[in-house]
Amino acid sequence: MAGSSEPTRVMVAVNESSIKGYPHPSISCRAAFDWMLFKLVRSNTGGFHLLFLHVQVPDEDGFDDMDSIYASPADFQRMKQRDKIRGLHLLEYFVNQCHQMEIKCEAWIKQGDPKEVICSEVKRVQPDLLVVGSRGLGPFQRVFVGTVSEFCVKHADCPVITIKRKADETPQDPVDD
């Protein structure tokens, strides 16, 4: 929309690092966020409204980080509370960055399969653009691991920009992030 005074709404999918642990963002989503700030937003901070989505994947067996197969309802409540806190710390990183730069933003957490939830949220929120990080996996690794970014490019109802992590930031095992 030429001449529109509405800010550009950019959804950014963010996730935790699998190698640095909470509350650090993954290498890929941090690279995508940094790229967006330096290449899109630049000094036009009032022209953008950033929408941060973190999708938590429910633990399939319910016994993540537990030393025993015996569990009580309280154990499950503690696990749910811990996951919620981890997600909030992750989003806090991005929200703090935006507030320091005076960029309007929102952040929220959903649960489920990241690729499905991201595309569903794109439909619901209708951003102008979706920015996602990509680990840059090779074809063999993509078969076994799959990629959220590829799925979003094919299925999201808005333009999608995928940003690969820098070669010098790739961990020993490229599946890690």
MOBELHU-V774110 format. One record per run of one state. SS is the DSSP state (alpha for helix, beta for strand, coil for the rest). FROM is the first residue (numbers start at 0). TO is the last residue. If there is no record, write none. Layout:
BEGIN
SS,FROM,TO
SS,FROM,TO
END
This chain:
BEGIN
coil,0,6
beta,7,13
coil,14,14
beta,15,15
coil,16,23
beta,24,24
coil,25,25
alpha,26,40
coil,41,43
alpha,44,46
beta,47,55
coil,56,71
alpha,72,99
coil,100,102
beta,103,110
coil,111,112
alpha,113,124
coil,125,127
beta,128,133
coil,134,137
alpha,138,144
coil,145,146
alpha,147,154
coil,155,157
beta,158,163
coil,164,165
alpha,166,168
coil,169,176
END
